[in-house]
Amino acid sequence: MKVICGKRCIIGEGPVWNEEENLLYFTNAYGNEICMLDIYTGELRIRSIDGGVSAMAFDKEDRLIVSRADGVYYLNNDNTMESLYDTSQYCILRGNDMKVGPDGRLYVGTQSGKRCGASNQVDGKLYSIDSAGCVRVLLDGLALSNGLEWSMDESKFYHTDSDTCLIKEYDFDKASGNITYTGRQVRVEGVDGFTMDQRDKILAPCWGKGHMAVINSNTMEIETYMGIPSKIPVSCGFAGKEMEYLAVVTASRGVDLKQDINAGFTYLYKYPSRGRKPYRFGN
C-alpha cells in the first residue's frame, strides 16, 4: 500500500471512481474541497465548495451529486446546486455517507442531532431517493449512518451505524428498494465507510485503529486486518479501469503529525481481488 496523494485532508471521505473521466473523486471534509485524482499520473485537481460535501455519486448523464449538511443536490460546474427532491416536503439534514444502489436509487445516511450537538434527538436516518424525487426513510433512530454496500448478487445490503460498531446485514429487494434485517451482524471497532470486493468480502476501515477489517460476509466474521500506514483510515473504494485498485482515504483531524506523518493522505493498493464499478443514479 503506497501513498498516491500527499494532499493532507482534514477528514478524507467518500472515494468514488468516475469511469468516464478515469478519476478518483473524494472529499476533504471540513476543508470544503472536492479532490479529483488521476491515479495513474498522480495529478490532483481541487475544487473548492462552500459548506463542503460529505459524499458524492454520479447519475447516468455523469452529473455530480453531493451529500451535504443541508441536503442532497446536483452540483453544477459553476457550483450552483439543484435539489433532487422537493425540499418543502422533505428535509434531509446532516448528510453523511451516500451511494447509489443496484436499483438506481440513491441511498443517503445522516447523523443525529444529538451527535452533532444540534439537539438531544437520536434521529439519524437512512433514506432512499428515486429518480422521480420520492424520498423514503428506510432506517431511523441512528446516531451516525455510515458505510453501506450491496453483495455481488445484489440480494443483500450491508450498513453500519458507526456508533454501535456493528455492520448489519439486510435482505434487499431490488424492485422496491425495501430492506429487511436478517438478524446477522458483526462487531467491528471503529467501523467507518466500507466497500466490498468481488469475493463478497467487506473491507471496513477502522477509525483510530490504523487498520482495515476484512470480513467474510458469508459467515459475518472478521477474517483478518490489513494495516494502514495512518492512524485514522476513514473510507475506501475501488478504482481503476479494471477496478483493480483499492483506494483508502484517511484523516488528520486531532492527530499528532510527528507521530503520524502520513495522516490525511490517500493510499492506493493493488488488491488481490477486484471491485465493482459504482452504480449510477436513475432508472
C-alpha positions as CSV (number, residue, x, y, z in Angstrom):
1,M,0.0,0.0,0.0
2,K,1.5,3.3,-1.0
3,V,0.7,7.0,-0.7
4,I,-0.8,8.0,-4.0
5,C,-1.8,11.5,-2.9
6,G,0.1,13.7,-0.4
7,K,-2.8,16.1,-0.1
8,R,-3.4,16.2,3.7
9,C,-7.2,16.0,4.2
10,I,-8.7,17.0,7.5
11,I,-11.1,14.1,7.0
12,G,-10.9,12.3,3.7
13,E,-14.3,10.9,2.8
14,G,-16.4,9.2,0.1
15,P,-13.9,7.9,-2.5
16,V,-15.8,7.1,-5.7
17,W,-14.4,6.2,-9.2
18,N,-15.6,8.1,-12.2
19,E,-15.1,5.8,-15.2
20,E,-16.0,8.4,-17.8
21,E,-13.1,10.7,-16.6
22,N,-10.8,7.9,-15.2
23,L,-10.6,10.0,-12.0
24,L,-10.9,9.1,-8.3
25,Y,-13.2,11.6,-6.5
26,F,-13.0,12.1,-2.8
27,T,-13.8,14.9,-0.4
28,N,-11.7,16.8,2.2
29,A,-14.5,17.1,4.7
30,Y,-14.1,20.2,6.9
31,G,-11.7,21.5,4.2
32,N,-14.6,22.4,1.9
33,E,-12.9,20.7,-1.0
34,I,-13.6,18.1,-3.7
35,C,-10.5,16.3,-4.8
36,M,-10.2,14.7,-8.3
37,L,-7.1,12.4,-8.6
38,D,-5.6,10.7,-11.6
39,I,-4.4,7.6,-10.0
40,Y,-2.1,6.8,-13.0
41,T,-0.2,10.1,-13.1
42,G,-0.8,11.4,-9.6
43,E,-2.2,14.6,-10.9
44,L,-4.6,16.2,-8.4
45,R,-7.3,18.8,-9.1
46,I,-9.1,20.5,-6.2
47,R,-12.4,22.2,-6.4
48,S,-13.5,24.5,-3.5
49,I,-17.1,24.3,-2.4
50,D,-18.6,26.5,0.3
51,G,-20.0,24.3,3.1
52,G,-18.2,21.3,1.8
53,V,-19.6,17.9,1.0
54,S,-19.5,14.6,2.8
55,A,-20.1,12.1,-0.1
56,M,-20.5,12.0,-3.8
57,A,-22.2,10.0,-6.6
58,F,-22.9,10.3,-10.3
59,D,-26.0,9.9,-12.4
60,K,-26.3,8.2,-15.8
61,E,-25.5,11.5,-17.5
62,D,-22.4,11.9,-15.4
63,R,-23.8,14.7,-13.3
64,L,-22.2,15.0,-9.9
65,I,-24.4,14.5,-6.8
66,V,-23.3,15.7,-3.4
67,S,-24.5,15.0,0.2
68,R,-24.2,18.0,2.4
69,A,-25.3,19.2,5.9
70,D,-28.4,20.9,4.3
71,G,-29.4,18.2,1.8
72,V,-28.6,16.3,-1.3
73,Y,-28.0,18.2,-4.6
74,Y,-26.8,18.1,-8.1
75,L,-23.6,20.2,-8.1
76,N,-23.2,22.2,-11.3
77,N,-19.9,23.2,-12.8
78,D,-20.4,26.8,-11.6
79,N,-21.0,25.5,-8.0
80,T,-24.7,26.2,-8.2
81,M,-26.9,23.4,-6.8
82,E,-30.2,21.8,-7.8
83,S,-32.1,19.6,-5.3
84,L,-33.1,16.1,-6.3
85,Y,-36.3,16.3,-4.4
86,D,-38.9,18.8,-3.1
87,T,-37.2,20.5,-0.2
88,S,-40.5,21.9,1.0
89,Q,-41.8,18.3,1.5
90,Y,-38.6,16.5,2.6
91,C,-35.8,17.7,4.9
92,I,-32.6,15.7,4.8
93,L,-30.1,17.2,7.3
94,R,-26.6,16.4,8.3
95,G,-25.9,14.1,5.4
96,N,-23.0,11.6,5.7
97,D,-22.2,8.6,3.6
98,M,-24.1,8.1,0.3
99,K,-24.1,5.6,-2.6
100,V,-26.3,4.6,-5.5
101,G,-27.8,1.2,-5.2
102,P,-28.2,-1.5,-7.9
103,D,-31.8,-0.3,-8.4
104,G,-30.6,3.2,-9.4
105,R,-31.9,4.8,-6.3
106,L,-29.7,7.0,-4.1
107,Y,-29.1,5.8,-0.5
108,V,-28.2,8.6,1.9
109,G,-27.3,8.3,5.6
110,T,-27.4,11.2,8.1
111,Q,-26.0,12.0,11.6
112,S,-28.3,12.5,14.5
113,G,-28.9,15.9,16.0
114,K,-27.5,14.7,19.3
115,R,-24.2,13.6,17.8
116,C,-23.8,16.9,16.1
117,G,-24.8,18.9,19.2
118,A,-27.8,20.3,17.4
119,S,-30.5,18.7,19.6
120,N,-31.0,15.9,22.1
121,Q,-32.5,13.6,19.4
122,V,-31.0,10.4,18.1
123,D,-32.7,11.0,14.8
124,G,-30.1,9.9,12.2
125,K,-31.7,8.2,9.2
126,L,-31.0,6.1,6.1
127,Y,-33.0,7.5,3.2
128,S,-33.6,6.4,-0.4
129,I,-34.3,8.8,-3.2
130,D,-35.6,7.7,-6.6
131,S,-35.3,9.5,-9.9
132,A,-38.8,10.9,-9.5
133,G,-37.7,12.7,-6.3
134,C,-39.6,10.4,-4.0
135,V,-37.8,10.2,-0.6
136,R,-38.3,7.2,1.8
137,V,-36.9,6.6,5.3
138,L,-35.5,3.0,5.5
139,L,-33.9,3.2,8.9
140,D,-34.4,5.7,11.8
141,G,-33.0,6.3,15.3
142,L,-29.4,6.2,14.1
143,A,-26.5,8.0,15.6
144,L,-24.2,8.0,12.6
145,S,-25.4,6.3,9.5
146,N,-22.2,5.4,7.7
147,G,-20.8,2.6,5.4
148,L,-23.3,1.0,3.0
149,E,-22.8,-1.6,0.3
150,W,-24.5,-4.4,-1.6
151,S,-23.5,-8.1,-2.2
152,M,-22.3,-9.0,-5.6
153,D,-25.5,-10.8,-6.4
154,E,-27.4,-7.7,-5.2
155,S,-29.6,-9.7,-2.8
156,K,-28.0,-8.4,0.4
157,F,-27.4,-4.9,1.8
158,Y,-24.9,-4.0,4.5
159,H,-25.0,-0.9,6.7
160,T,-23.5,0.5,9.8
161,D,-24.5,2.9,12.4
162,S,-20.8,3.6,13.3
163,D,-21.5,4.5,16.9
164,T,-22.8,0.9,17.5
165,C,-19.6,-0.6,16.0
166,L,-21.9,-3.1,14.2
167,I,-22.3,-3.9,10.5
168,K,-25.8,-5.4,9.9
169,E,-27.0,-7.5,7.0
170,Y,-30.3,-6.9,5.3
171,D,-32.2,-8.7,2.6
172,F,-32.5,-6.3,-0.4
173,D,-35.4,-6.2,-2.8
174,K,-34.2,-4.6,-6.0
175,A,-37.6,-3.8,-7.4
176,S,-39.0,-2.0,-4.3
177,G,-35.7,-0.9,-2.7
178,N,-37.0,-2.4,0.6
179,I,-34.5,-3.8,3.2
180,T,-35.3,-6.4,5.9
181,Y,-32.9,-7.2,8.7
182,T,-31.6,-10.8,8.5
183,G,-30.6,-10.9,12.2
184,R,-26.9,-11.2,11.2
185,Q,-24.3,-8.7,12.2
186,V,-20.6,-8.4,13.0
187,R,-18.9,-6.1,15.5
188,V,-16.1,-4.0,14.1
189,E,-14.5,-1.5,16.4
190,G,-14.2,1.9,14.8
191,V,-16.1,0.9,11.6
192,D,-16.4,3.7,9.1
193,G,-17.1,3.9,5.3
194,F,-16.7,0.4,3.7
195,T,-16.8,-1.3,0.4
196,M,-17.0,-4.9,-0.9
197,D,-14.8,-6.9,-3.3
198,Q,-15.9,-9.4,-5.9
199,R,-15.5,-12.3,-3.4
200,D,-18.1,-10.6,-1.2
201,K,-15.6,-9.6,1.4
202,I,-16.4,-6.4,3.3
203,L,-13.4,-4.1,3.6
204,A,-14.0,-1.8,6.5
205,P,-11.5,1.0,7.6
206,C,-11.5,1.4,11.3
207,W,-11.3,4.9,12.7
208,G,-8.4,5.4,15.0
209,K,-7.2,1.8,14.7
210,G,-4.7,2.1,11.9
211,H,-6.1,-0.9,10.1
212,M,-8.9,-2.2,7.9
213,A,-11.1,-5.2,8.8
214,V,-11.6,-7.9,6.1
215,I,-15.0,-9.5,6.8
216,N,-16.4,-12.7,5.3
217,S,-20.0,-11.8,4.6
218,N,-20.9,-15.5,4.3
219,T,-20.0,-16.1,7.9
220,M,-20.2,-12.4,9.1
221,E,-16.8,-12.9,10.8
222,I,-13.6,-10.8,10.6
223,E,-11.0,-12.9,8.7
224,T,-8.1,-10.6,9.2
225,Y,-6.9,-7.0,9.5
226,M,-4.9,-5.0,6.9
227,G,-2.6,-2.4,8.3
228,I,-3.0,1.1,7.0
229,P,0.1,3.5,7.5
230,S,-2.1,6.2,9.0
231,K,-3.9,6.1,12.4
232,I,-7.3,7.1,11.1
233,P,-8.4,5.3,7.9
234,V,-11.8,6.7,7.1
235,S,-13.3,5.2,4.0
236,C,-12.3,3.1,0.9
237,G,-13.5,2.3,-2.6
238,F,-12.2,0.5,-5.7
239,A,-10.7,2.4,-8.5
240,G,-9.0,1.9,-11.9
241,K,-10.0,0.9,-15.4
242,E,-10.5,-2.7,-14.2
243,M,-11.4,-1.8,-10.6
244,E,-8.2,-3.4,-9.6
245,Y,-7.0,-0.9,-7.1
246,L,-8.3,-0.2,-3.6
247,A,-8.2,3.5,-2.6
248,V,-8.2,4.4,1.1
249,V,-8.7,7.9,2.4
250,T,-7.6,9.0,5.9
251,A,-7.9,11.8,8.4
252,S,-5.5,14.2,10.1
253,R,-8.0,15.8,12.5
254,G,-6.7,15.8,16.0
255,V,-3.6,13.8,15.1
256,D,0.0,14.5,16.3
257,L,1.7,14.7,12.9
258,K,5.0,13.9,14.5
259,Q,3.6,10.5,15.4
260,D,1.5,10.0,12.2
261,I,3.4,11.7,9.4
262,N,1.0,10.3,6.7
263,A,-2.2,11.4,8.4
264,G,-4.8,12.6,5.9
265,F,-3.0,11.2,2.9
266,T,-4.7,8.9,0.3
267,Y,-3.4,5.4,-0.3
268,L,-3.6,3.0,-3.3
269,Y,-3.2,-0.8,-3.1
270,K,-3.1,-3.3,-5.9
271,Y,-5.7,-5.5,-4.4
272,P,-5.8,-9.4,-4.9
273,S,-9.4,-9.2,-5.9
274,R,-11.4,-6.5,-7.8
275,G,-14.2,-4.3,-7.0
276,R,-17.5,-3.4,-8.8
277,K,-18.0,-0.2,-10.8
278,P,-20.1,2.3,-8.9
279,Y,-23.8,2.3,-9.7
280,R,-25.3,5.4,-11.3
281,F,-28.4,7.3,-10.2
282,G,-31.5,7.0,-12.3
283,N,-33.8,4.3,-13.8
